[in-house]
Amino acid sequence: IVFSGNGPSGICLSYLLSGYTPYFKRHSLHPHPILQRKLEEAPEVSVLDQDLEYLSEGLEGRSHSPVALLFDTLQRPDTDFGGTAESVLTWWHEPDRAIPHLVLGRNAPGGAWHSIEGSMVTLSRGEWMGLPDLPFKEWLKQKRRGLRNNRATAEDIAQYYQHYVMKKGLQKNFRCGTVVTSVRKVSAESISNHAQKDLQEDSDSLWNSNERSIEVFQVDGFFKTVEGDKEPFSIYAENVVLATGTYDNPTWLGVKGENLSYVHHQLSALEEAVKNSSVGIMSDPVLIVGAGLTAADAILFAHHCNIPVIHVFRRRVTDPGLIFNQLPKMMYPEYHKVHQMMKEQTAACAGPYEHYISLPEHHVLSFGKDKKCILQDKNGCQKAYKISMALVLTGSNPNLSFLPNDGIDLAIDSDQPVNPKRNPIDVDPFTYECTQEKGLYALGPLAGDNFVRFVQGGALAVASSLLKKANKNPP
């Protein structure tokens, strides 16, 4: 089995495929009485081997995935109500149930968390960032650190994920510094005898002499050596798990001049510009486009550095779809502050915040070579602004260029590109296997699960499915 992506989804699945098996902890009490009754029916049977659809039936919460809600509530029973009830799971290491697998990733284990500015604070509460059987808070205590406002920094999270892989002995399954360039189905007859022999050793069940017509996945890519060389590789696998996340590919507006050197699509560009003093308190404003949390992070960063900002976004400030209108004020004071700035500091009326102008219901028409940007409001009125740089922070899309047709055929709407919020990959909700391609699985944002807290249920579903295929379930 090969996974493409070594973020939290890939790490969690590697843990479950390495023989670590969850059971219901005897004498523990889950606050959900119906789930408690179901768990008590077969405490000697691992959760991986039970009917996940039956266990998750009737659960409600902040995810659309039944299995995500199930695994979350087993690990953090009453967390949504501010409770601190212990997990009702106990973990046993059963090495004979391990399934050979490889986790391929560009970065160290933790994926995109290594690319995020280290001091950024997570949206989710710190304890929601943890992986099975190693609570994040406990790890943080060992570092003699506490959680700020119940939340953690990106640097902490990245270090925790690396520590998790080492502590659980998973590092032998991880290949870092790898880039996957192609995943495609090939017939077993077309691959070399040597590769067939390797596959046969990994899976006795599928390679009988009369089954030469079977198809497997060929995974091609390259490994970046310490010297900077690229060493190509080809791996053959019966099952491939896509867990690449969405951080790689920022969304573009598609307007004239967007490819000019002063227009950027990642927050790191602003941090870099501040470091080398190319923007500062006396420079022309920085244009920030977008009304999500990354745009808010950019505004907070610029505000902290006294850098003037023009903030452009398409929605109304009161739009219920705006993320700020969905966040509790007490838990997210800094995002609440940005929302206040957006409301109170429009170009029409000066507010209390210096160096910031909010332009709701506006969009960018073009960027000029002279660093002039043309904006248009909802009535069609246009205005030019002189800026020092632009940050277009309107979300990101997964980079699935390694799949045939960029993976579009796998999406729920197969006429549109894969998008984690609007058009995820179409998967079976209880196995996470792609409905359009058997043997191919999708996890995390690719399958519509956008929070670390909920990606783990997908890993549970995939592990359960792969164990059934490998026939490693107890009778």
N, C-alpha and C positions, 0 to 999 in steps of 0.2 A: 504494500500500500504506500502511495506517495502523497504527501500533502504539499500543496504550494501555498506557503505563507506560514510564518512562525510567530504570529501575534498570540494574544490570549486564547483564541479559538483553537489554534494548532497545538498550543502547549497543553490545554485541557484535554484535547483528544488524545495526545500522546500519552498523557498520564493514564487515561482510561484503557488504552490499548497496551499498556505496559504491565497489565495484570493487577492494577489497583482497582478494587471492586467494592462498590458501595452496598451496604446492607442497612436495613432499618435497625436502629439501636434499641434493643429490648428495654422495656420499662420507660422509654421516653414518651413524652406526650406532645402531640402536635395540636396547635390551637384549632385546626380545621377538623371537626369531628368526623366527617365522612371520610376524609383522607386518612385519618388515624385508624378508622375501622378497616379500610382497605389494606393499609400497611400491616396491620396485625393479622391479616389472613394468611400471609406466607412470609414470616420474618426470616425463615431460613433460606429463602430464595433472594438472590441479589436483585437490586432494582434494575440492573442491566438486563436481567432475564425475565422481568415481569412485563405485562402488557401495558406499555406506556400510555396508550390511548385510554385504557380503563382507569389508570391511576390519575391521569390529568383531567378527566372529565369533571366539569363543573367548577374548575378553578378560575378565578378572575384576578386581574391585576394589570400592570402597566405594559404588558407585552401581548401581541396577537398570537404568539406561539404557545400552544398548550404545554409542550414539553419544556419550554423555557420557564414557564410559570411553575411547573412541577419541580424541576431541579432547584430553582431559586427558593421555593418555599420549603423544600427539604433541608437546604443549607442555612437559610435565614428565615425561620418560620413566621415571625411577626414584625419584620423590619420596616414595613410600610407604615406601621402604626407606632414607630419609634421604639419598639420593643427590642430586647437583646436576648431573646430565647436562643438557647444553643441549638446547633444542628441536630436533627434526629437521625443523621447518618453516622455509621461507623465504617471505617475503611479497612479492608483486608488486602494484603498483597498475596496474590495467587499467581505466581510466575508461569505456571503451566497454561494459564489462559491468555498469556501475552501473544500479540499478533505482530510479526515483523513489519516495521514501517520506517519511512524516512520523512523527515520534516525539512523542507527546503525553504530558505529565506535569505533575503539580501542582507539584513542586519543581524545583530546578535538576537537571541531569543527575546521576544517582546515586540518585534515588528516595528510599526510606525511610532511606538512610544519613544523610540530612540531618536526620532527625527523632530519631536516636538520640543519647543524651548523649555528647558528644564524647570524653570521657576513657575511655569503656568500651573494654575490650580485646576484640578479635575472638576467637571460638572457634577459627577456622581459622588456620593458620600464615599469616603475612603474604604469602609468595610465592604462596599459593593464592588470594589476593584479586585478583591481577593479571588484566588483559585482554590479548588477543593483541598480540604485537610491541611491548610496552612494559612490561618487567618492573617489578613494584611496587618491588622492592628497589633497582633503579637510580634510580627516581624519588625514593625516600626518601633515597638517598645524596646526590642533588643538593640536598636540603634540609638536608644535613649531620646527618642523624638515623639512628639504627640501630633495629633491631627489638627490642622488649623480650621476651625469652624466645621469640624467633622470631615474635611476634605484633604486631599493629598496633592503633592506636586507631581508633574509628569516625570521628573527625575527619579523620585521615590518609586513610582510605578514601574519604570523601566528597570531599575535595579532589583526590585522585588521579583519581576518575571524572570530575570537572569538567575537570581538566587533560587527561585522555585525549581527551575530546570536542574540545577546542580544538586539541591537538597533531595529531590525525588529521584536522582540518578537517571535522568532522561537524556543527558547530553549525548550519549552514544547514538541516539536517533536523529540528532540535529546536524544539518549541514548548512552552516552560515556562509555568507558571501556567494550564494548561488542565485543565478537569474534564470528563470524558466522562459524559454522562447517559443515552445510549441508543445501542445498536448493534443494527440489525435489517436483515433482508433486504428489499429492495424490488425491484419489476420495473423494468427500464430504461425502460419506456413511461411509468411514473408520475412520472419525474423531469423537470425542466425541460430544454428544449433546450440552455440555457447549460451546465448541469451535464453533459449528455451530450457536449457538445463538448469540455469539459475532460477527461472520461474518455477520449474517443477519442484525444486528443493523447497521453495517457499510455500507451495500449495499442492499437496498430493491430490486434493479432492477434484480438481478441474482438469487434470492432464492425463486422462486415460488414452490409450493408443487410438481409440476410435473417435477421439474428439479433437482432431487436428484443425477443424474449421473454426475453433473458438477465436474470438477477437480479444485483444488486450490493448491497453493504452501505451503509446510510446511517448515518453516525456523527454524532450530535448532541452538543452540549455547550456550555460557555461558557468564555470567556477572561477572566481577571481582569486588569483594567488597573491601571496604577500608581495611579490615583485611587481604586481599590477598586470600580469599576463591573464589571458582568458583561456581556460582549459575546457574544451567542449565535453559534454557527457550525453549519453542516452540511457534511459532507464525504462524497463518494461514492467508494467504493473496491471493487475486485474482491476484494481480500484484506485481512483484518484480523488482526493479531497481538495476542493478549491476554498482557500481560507485567506485570500489575498487582501481583504479589506478594501478601503476606498481612498486611502490617503494620497496615492500616487498621482492622481490625475485631476488637478483643479479645473473647475468649470470656467469656460471663457464666455464672455458676453456676445462675441461674434460681431463686434463693431469695428469701424474703420480706425486704424492706428493702434489697435490693441497689442500689436506685436512690437511697438516701439520700446526702446530700452528702459524708459522710465515707468512703464506699466508692468506691474508684478502681480502674481497670483498666489503668493504665499506670504504669511506673516513674517517669516524669517528675513524677508527682504527689508522690512522696516527696522528690525533689530540690527541688521548689518549696516544700514544707512546711518543709524544713530551711532553705532560703534565707530564708523570711520568719519563721523561728523559731516556727512553730506546733507543731512537735514538737522535743523535745530530751531530754537525759539524765534530766530530772525528770518527763517526761510519762508518761501511761499507755502501755502497749506498743503498737507498731504490729503489726497482724495481717497476716502475709504468707501467702497461699494459693497453693500450687503447688509442684512439685518439678522444674521445668525450669531452664534456665540464666538466664532472666529473673528468676525468683524468687531464684536464687542471687546474681545481681547486686544485687538489692534487699537481701538479707541482708548481703552484703559492704559495701554502701554504708552501711546502718544501723549495722553493727558498727564501721565506721570513724568514724562520728559519735557513737558511744556511745549510740545510741538503742535502748531495749529492744524485743525482738521476740518475738512468739509465732508459730511457724511450723507451719502446718497442711497436711498432704498425705495423700492417700488410700492411697498404696502403702506396702509395707514398705520399710525402709531397705535391705534386702538384695535387693530385687526386681531381677532382671537387666535388666528394661526401663527402670530408672531411668538417666537419662543419665550420672550420676556413675559408675555401675558399668561404663561403656563408655569412659571417658576415661583415657589414660595419666597416672599420677600426676606423672611428671617434667615433662610438658609443661604440665599444668594445675594447678599447686600451689594456687592460690586456690580452685578448685572442689573440689579434694580436701579442703581445709580445711572448706568448707561441709558436705561429706559427713560428715566426722568430727564436726562439731558436731551434725548431724542424728542420728548414731548415739549419741553420748556424752552428749547434754544433753537427754534426754527429761524430761518432767514428773515421771516416777517416780523418776529418779535424777539428782541434781545433778552436773554435770560441771565442767570447768575454765573454761568460757566464761561470762563475766558477761553479763547482759542478754539472754540468749537461751534460749528453751524450744522444744524440738522435740515436735510431736504427730503421730507417724506413724499411719497407718490411722484418721485422723479426717476428718470433713467438716463443713462449715458447715450448720446448719439454718436460722438466720435472723439478721438484723441488726436491732437495736432502735433506736428514736429516741433512747434514752438512752445510745447508744454501747456498749450491751451486746450481745455476740455469743454466740449459743448454738451450741456444738460438740457433736458426737456421735462416740463411738468405735465400734469394730467390734462391741462387745458391746451397743450400744444405750444406753450410759450417756451422760447429757447433763451439760454443765457450762457455766456462764455466765462470760464474761471481759469485764472493762471495758477498752476499748481507746481509743486516740486517733484512729486512722484504720485503714482496711483497704485492702490492695492485693491484688486478685484477679488473679494472674498465671499463668493456666492455658493460655496459648497464644492464637493469634488465627486468625481465618478471613478468607478473601478477601471483599472487598465487590464482589459482581458484580450489584448492583441495576440496572446499566445494560443487562443482558442480559435477554431474555424469560425469565420464570420464574426469575430470579436465577441463570441458568446451570445449574440443577439437571439439565436434560435432557441436558447435555453430559457429566455425571459418569459414572464407571464404574458406580456404583449410582445410577440416575436417580430413585430414591425419596428420596435423602438429599442434604443440601447439600454443595457442593464443600468438601473439606477436604484440605490439602496432604499430610497423612500418611496419613489413612484413606480418603479418597475423592477422588482428584484427577480432573481432566478426562481423559476417555478420548481419547488421541491415538495416531496411528500412530507406532511407536517410531523409524521412520527418516525421517519427514517432520515430525512433531509437528503434523500437521493433525488437527483434531477429527474423530473417526470419525462423529459425528452431524451435522456441518455443514461441508460442503466450502467451502474458501476462508477458513475461520476456523482460526487456529493458536493454540496455547497454549504458553507458555514458563515456565521457572523453577518456583517452588513450585506454581503452578496445575497444572502437569503432573507434580508429584511430585519435582522437582529442588530440594532445599532449601539447597544450598551453592553459593556463587558459582563455586567451582571446577568444578562440574558443570553449571551452567546454560548454559555456553558451547557444549556439545555440541548442545543443543537449538537454539541459534542457527545452528549449522553445518547441522543437518538442515533447518531452515526455509529458510535461504538456498539450499541445494542444491535444494529443492523449488520455490522461487519462480523460480530461474534456469531450471529445466527448463520451467516454465509460460511464462515470458517468452521462451523459446527463445533465451536468451543464452549457451547452452553452445557451446563450439567443437565442430566435427564430430567 
